[in-house]
Amino acid sequence: MKMLLTVDIPHEPFNTLVRNGQAGKLLGRILEAIRPETAYFTEQDGRRGGIFVIDIKTPSDLPSFAEPFFLNFQADCKFRMLMSPEDLQKAGLEALGKKWA
């Protein structure tokens, strides 16, 4: 199942990791481990952030995606399920509309 993982990275300890040259190495290790389909780094509410599309096989996979960010950066992680247009077509919206209208 495709998930959108958004990561909000606080200034500390990340600033310290940047100053001592470890931030890039840690990010590289995390990206190798989580193997995102897509990865972007951006600003989120004035802090560093990352947006990743990942593939979750089972709910028990979630910690393996979040813990590297929690443990290394004290980051906040949010997961959202993603649907392709094809997935949405399979959702049966017409039937749901009739049922709940």
Backbone as JSON Lines, residues from 0, in Angstrom:
{"i":0,"aa":"M","n":[0.85,-1.17,0.0],"ca":[0.0,0.0,0.0],"c":[0.89,1.23,0.0]}
{"i":1,"aa":"K","n":[0.56,2.17,-0.86],"ca":[1.34,3.41,-0.95],"c":[0.95,4.34,0.19]}
{"i":2,"aa":"M","n":[1.98,4.93,0.8],"ca":[1.77,5.87,1.89],"c":[2.59,7.12,1.61]}
{"i":3,"aa":"L","n":[2.06,8.25,2.08],"ca":[2.8,9.5,2.07],"c":[3.33,9.69,3.48]}
{"i":4,"aa":"L","n":[4.64,9.74,3.6],"ca":[5.29,9.98,4.89],"c":[5.8,11.41,4.87]}
{"i":5,"aa":"T","n":[5.3,12.23,5.79],"ca":[5.83,13.58,5.94],"c":[6.6,13.64,7.25]}
{"i":6,"aa":"V","n":[7.75,14.26,7.19],"ca":[8.65,14.32,8.34],"c":[8.93,15.78,8.65]}
{"i":7,"aa":"D","n":[8.71,16.16,9.9],"ca":[8.98,17.52,10.39],"c":[10.19,17.43,11.31]}
{"i":8,"aa":"I","n":[11.3,18.02,10.89],"ca":[12.57,17.88,11.6],"c":[12.84,19.15,12.41]}
{"i":9,"aa":"P","n":[12.93,19.04,13.74],"ca":[13.22,20.23,14.55],"c":[14.64,20.74,14.32]}
{"i":10,"aa":"H","n":[14.87,21.99,14.66],"ca":[16.18,22.6,14.45],"c":[17.28,21.84,15.19]}
{"i":11,"aa":"E","n":[17.0,21.42,16.39],"ca":[17.95,20.59,17.13],"c":[17.33,19.23,17.34]}
{"i":12,"aa":"P","n":[18.06,18.19,17.13],"ca":[19.52,18.12,17.02],"c":[20.08,18.28,15.6]}
{"i":13,"aa":"F","n":[19.23,18.59,14.61],"ca":[19.7,18.62,13.22],"c":[20.79,19.66,13.0]}
{"i":14,"aa":"N","n":[20.65,20.86,13.58],"ca":[21.7,21.88,13.4],"c":[23.05,21.36,13.87]}
{"i":15,"aa":"T","n":[23.06,20.7,15.01],"ca":[24.31,20.14,15.54],"c":[24.87,19.09,14.6]}
{"i":16,"aa":"L","n":[24.0,18.25,14.05],"ca":[24.44,17.21,13.12],"c":[25.0,17.83,11.84]}
{"i":17,"aa":"V","n":[24.42,18.93,11.38],"ca":[24.96,19.63,10.2],"c":[26.34,20.17,10.53]}
{"i":18,"aa":"R","n":[26.47,20.82,11.68],"ca":[27.75,21.43,12.05],"c":[28.88,20.41,12.19]}
{"i":19,"aa":"N","n":[28.55,19.22,12.7],"ca":[29.62,18.23,12.89],"c":[29.74,17.26,11.7]}
{"i":20,"aa":"G","n":[29.03,17.56,10.61],"ca":[29.18,16.8,9.39],"c":[28.48,15.45,9.35]}
{"i":21,"aa":"Q","n":[27.54,15.21,10.25],"ca":[26.87,13.9,10.29],"c":[25.5,13.89,9.63]}
{"i":22,"aa":"A","n":[24.89,15.04,9.38],"ca":[23.5,15.08,8.89],"c":[23.36,14.37,7.55]}
{"i":23,"aa":"G","n":[24.2,14.67,6.6],"ca":[24.1,14.06,5.27],"c":[24.29,12.55,5.32]}
{"i":24,"aa":"K","n":[25.24,12.1,6.11],"ca":[25.5,10.67,6.24],"c":[24.29,9.95,6.84]}
{"i":25,"aa":"L","n":[23.71,10.54,7.89],"ca":[22.52,9.94,8.51],"c":[21.34,9.91,7.55]}
{"i":26,"aa":"L","n":[21.12,11.01,6.85],"ca":[20.03,11.04,5.87],"c":[20.25,9.97,4.78]}
{"i":27,"aa":"G","n":[21.47,9.82,4.35],"ca":[21.77,8.8,3.35],"c":[21.46,7.39,3.85]}
{"i":28,"aa":"R","n":[21.85,7.11,5.09],"ca":[21.55,5.8,5.68],"c":[20.05,5.56,5.79]}
{"i":29,"aa":"I","n":[19.32,6.6,6.19],"ca":[17.87,6.46,6.33],"c":[17.23,6.21,4.96]}
{"i":30,"aa":"L","n":[17.63,6.97,3.95],"ca":[17.06,6.78,2.62],"c":[17.38,5.39,2.07]}
{"i":31,"aa":"E","n":[18.58,4.89,2.34],"ca":[18.92,3.52,1.93],"c":[18.01,2.51,2.62]}
{"i":32,"aa":"A","n":[17.69,2.76,3.87],"ca":[16.87,1.82,4.64],"c":[15.4,1.87,4.24]}
{"i":33,"aa":"I","n":[14.84,3.07,4.06],"ca":[13.4,3.15,3.78],"c":[13.08,3.03,2.3]}
{"i":34,"aa":"R","n":[14.07,3.27,1.44],"ca":[13.93,3.13,-0.02],"c":[12.63,3.75,-0.55]}
{"i":35,"aa":"P","n":[12.48,5.06,-0.4],"ca":[11.25,5.69,-0.88],"c":[11.15,5.66,-2.4]}
{"i":36,"aa":"E","n":[9.92,5.6,-2.86],"ca":[9.67,5.69,-4.3],"c":[10.01,7.1,-4.78]}
{"i":37,"aa":"T","n":[9.69,8.08,-3.96],"ca":[9.97,9.49,-4.23],"c":[10.4,10.15,-2.92]}
{"i":38,"aa":"A","n":[11.35,11.07,-3.0],"ca":[11.81,11.78,-1.81],"c":[12.03,13.25,-2.15]}
{"i":39,"aa":"Y","n":[11.47,14.11,-1.32],"ca":[11.67,15.55,-1.46],"c":[11.96,16.14,-0.09]}
{"i":40,"aa":"F","n":[12.83,17.13,-0.06],"ca":[13.12,17.85,1.17],"c":[12.63,19.27,0.97]}
{"i":41,"aa":"T","n":[12.01,19.83,2.01],"ca":[11.37,21.13,1.88],"c":[11.27,21.78,3.26]}
{"i":42,"aa":"E","n":[10.77,22.97,3.27],"ca":[10.44,23.69,4.51],"c":[9.0,23.37,4.86]}
{"i":43,"aa":"Q","n":[8.75,23.14,6.14],"ca":[7.39,22.92,6.63],"c":[7.21,23.75,7.91]}
{"i":44,"aa":"D","n":[6.36,24.76,7.83],"ca":[6.09,25.62,8.99],"c":[7.37,26.17,9.61]}
{"i":45,"aa":"G","n":[8.32,26.57,8.76],"ca":[9.55,27.19,9.24],"c":[10.61,26.22,9.71]}
{"i":46,"aa":"R","n":[10.37,24.92,9.53],"ca":[11.36,23.92,9.94],"c":[11.7,23.05,8.73]}
{"i":47,"aa":"R","n":[12.77,22.31,8.87],"ca":[13.15,21.37,7.8],"c":[12.11,20.26,7.71]}
{"i":48,"aa":"G","n":[11.91,19.78,6.49],"ca":[10.95,18.7,6.34],"c":[11.28,17.81,5.17]}
{"i":49,"aa":"G","n":[10.65,16.65,5.17],"ca":[10.79,15.7,4.09],"c":[9.44,15.12,3.73]}
{"i":50,"aa":"I","n":[9.28,14.82,2.46],"ca":[8.05,14.21,1.95],"c":[8.49,12.99,1.14]}
{"i":51,"aa":"F","n":[7.95,11.84,1.52],"ca":[8.37,10.58,0.91],"c":[7.15,9.75,0.53]}
{"i":52,"aa":"V","n":[7.19,9.14,-0.65],"ca":[6.2,8.14,-1.01],"c":[6.86,6.79,-0.76]}
{"i":53,"aa":"I","n":[6.21,6.0,0.1],"ca":[6.77,4.71,0.49],"c":[5.75,3.61,0.26]}
{"i":54,"aa":"D","n":[6.21,2.38,0.23],"ca":[5.33,1.23,0.04],"c":[5.32,0.43,1.33]}
{"i":55,"aa":"I","n":[4.16,0.33,1.94],"ca":[3.98,-0.4,3.19],"c":[3.33,-1.74,2.86]}
{"i":56,"aa":"K","n":[3.96,-2.82,3.24],"ca":[3.39,-4.15,2.99],"c":[2.39,-4.54,4.08]}
{"i":57,"aa":"T","n":[2.69,-4.15,5.33],"ca":[1.86,-4.49,6.47],"c":[1.98,-3.38,7.51]}
{"i":58,"aa":"P","n":[0.96,-3.17,8.34],"ca":[1.06,-2.1,9.34],"c":[2.28,-2.23,10.25]}
{"i":59,"aa":"S","n":[2.77,-3.44,10.44],"ca":[3.94,-3.6,11.3],"c":[5.21,-3.02,10.66]}
{"i":60,"aa":"D","n":[5.14,-2.63,9.38],"ca":[6.27,-1.96,8.73],"c":[6.43,-0.51,9.17]}
{"i":61,"aa":"L","n":[5.38,0.11,9.67],"ca":[5.43,1.55,9.99],"c":[6.61,1.95,10.87]}
{"i":62,"aa":"P","n":[6.89,1.22,11.96],"ca":[8.03,1.65,12.79],"c":[9.36,1.69,12.03]}
{"i":63,"aa":"S","n":[9.55,0.8,11.07],"ca":[10.83,0.8,10.36],"c":[11.0,2.05,9.5]}
{"i":64,"aa":"F","n":[9.91,2.73,9.18],"ca":[9.98,3.98,8.43],"c":[10.09,5.19,9.34]}
{"i":65,"aa":"A","n":[9.45,5.15,10.49],"ca":[9.41,6.31,11.38],"c":[10.58,6.36,12.36]}
{"i":66,"aa":"E","n":[10.97,5.22,12.91],"ca":[11.99,5.21,13.97],"c":[13.31,5.85,13.57]}
{"i":67,"aa":"P","n":[13.8,5.67,12.35],"ca":[15.06,6.35,12.02],"c":[14.97,7.88,12.17]}
{"i":68,"aa":"F","n":[13.82,8.44,11.83],"ca":[13.64,9.89,11.98],"c":[13.42,10.26,13.44]}
{"i":69,"aa":"F","n":[12.65,9.46,14.17],"ca":[12.43,9.72,15.59],"c":[13.76,9.68,16.35]}
{"i":70,"aa":"L","n":[14.5,8.6,16.18],"ca":[15.69,8.36,16.99],"c":[16.86,9.27,16.63]}
{"i":71,"aa":"N","n":[17.02,9.6,15.36],"ca":[18.17,10.41,14.94],"c":[17.91,11.91,14.98]}
{"i":72,"aa":"F","n":[16.66,12.32,14.71],"ca":[16.39,13.75,14.57],"c":[15.31,14.27,15.51]}
{"i":73,"aa":"Q","n":[14.72,13.4,16.32],"ca":[13.58,13.8,17.18],"c":[12.47,14.41,16.32]}
{"i":74,"aa":"A","n":[12.28,13.84,15.15],"ca":[11.33,14.37,14.17],"c":[9.91,13.87,14.45]}
{"i":75,"aa":"D","n":[8.94,14.58,13.91],"ca":[7.55,14.15,13.91],"c":[7.26,13.54,12.55]}
{"i":76,"aa":"C","n":[6.56,12.4,12.55],"ca":[6.22,11.7,11.3],"c":[4.71,11.55,11.2]}
{"i":77,"aa":"K","n":[4.21,11.75,9.99],"ca":[2.79,11.54,9.71],"c":[2.68,10.63,8.49]}
{"i":78,"aa":"F","n":[1.73,9.7,8.55],"ca":[1.49,8.77,7.45],"c":[0.1,9.0,6.9]}
{"i":79,"aa":"R","n":[-0.01,9.0,5.57],"ca":[-1.32,9.11,4.91],"c":[-1.37,8.07,3.81]}
{"i":80,"aa":"M","n":[-2.5,7.36,3.72],"ca":[-2.69,6.4,2.64],"c":[-2.86,7.16,1.33]}
{"i":81,"aa":"L","n":[-2.36,6.59,0.26],"ca":[-2.47,7.2,-1.06],"c":[-3.26,6.28,-1.99]}
{"i":82,"aa":"M","n":[-4.05,6.9,-2.88],"ca":[-4.76,6.16,-3.91],"c":[-4.4,6.73,-5.27]}
{"i":83,"aa":"S","n":[-4.2,5.86,-6.21],"ca":[-4.02,6.28,-7.6],"c":[-5.41,6.54,-8.18]}
{"i":84,"aa":"P","n":[-5.5,7.18,-9.34],"ca":[-6.82,7.33,-9.97],"c":[-7.51,5.98,-10.17]}
{"i":85,"aa":"E","n":[-6.74,4.96,-10.49],"ca":[-7.32,3.63,-10.67],"c":[-7.89,3.09,-9.35]}
{"i":86,"aa":"D","n":[-7.17,3.32,-8.25],"ca":[-7.67,2.9,-6.94],"c":[-8.99,3.59,-6.62]}
{"i":87,"aa":"L","n":[-9.05,4.87,-6.91],"ca":[-10.27,5.64,-6.63],"c":[-11.44,5.12,-7.47]}
{"i":88,"aa":"Q","n":[-11.17,4.73,-8.72],"ca":[-12.24,4.18,-9.56],"c":[-12.79,2.88,-8.98]}
{"i":89,"aa":"K","n":[-11.95,2.11,-8.29],"ca":[-12.38,0.84,-7.68],"c":[-13.12,1.03,-6.36]}
{"i":90,"aa":"A","n":[-13.16,2.24,-5.86],"ca":[-13.71,2.49,-4.52],"c":[-15.23,2.36,-4.45]}
{"i":91,"aa":"G","n":[-15.92,2.37,-5.57],"ca":[-17.37,2.25,-5.56],"c":[-18.07,3.49,-5.04]}
{"i":92,"aa":"L","n":[-17.61,4.66,-5.48],"ca":[-18.19,5.91,-4.99],"c":[-19.67,6.04,-5.29]}
{"i":93,"aa":"E","n":[-20.1,5.57,-6.46],"ca":[-21.52,5.67,-6.81],"c":[-22.38,4.9,-5.81]}
{"i":94,"aa":"A","n":[-21.97,3.66,-5.5],"ca":[-22.71,2.84,-4.54],"c":[-22.7,3.48,-3.15]}
{"i":95,"aa":"L","n":[-21.57,4.02,-2.78],"ca":[-21.46,4.68,-1.47],"c":[-22.36,5.91,-1.42]}
{"i":96,"aa":"G","n":[-22.4,6.65,-2.54],"ca":[-23.26,7.82,-2.61],"c":[-24.71,7.45,-2.44]}
{"i":97,"aa":"K","n":[-25.14,6.37,-3.08],"ca":[-26.54,5.92,-2.94],"c":[-26.82,5.44,-1.53]}
{"i":98,"aa":"K","n":[-25.88,4.74,-0.94],"ca":[-26.06,4.2,0.41],"c":[-26.16,5.29,1.46]}
{"i":99,"aa":"W","n":[-25.37,6.35,1.32],"ca":[-25.27,7.37,2.37],"c":[-25.96,8.68,2.02]}
{"i":100,"aa":"A","n":[-26.66,8.73,0.87],"ca":[-27.34,9.98,0.49],"c":[-28.71,10.09,1.16]}
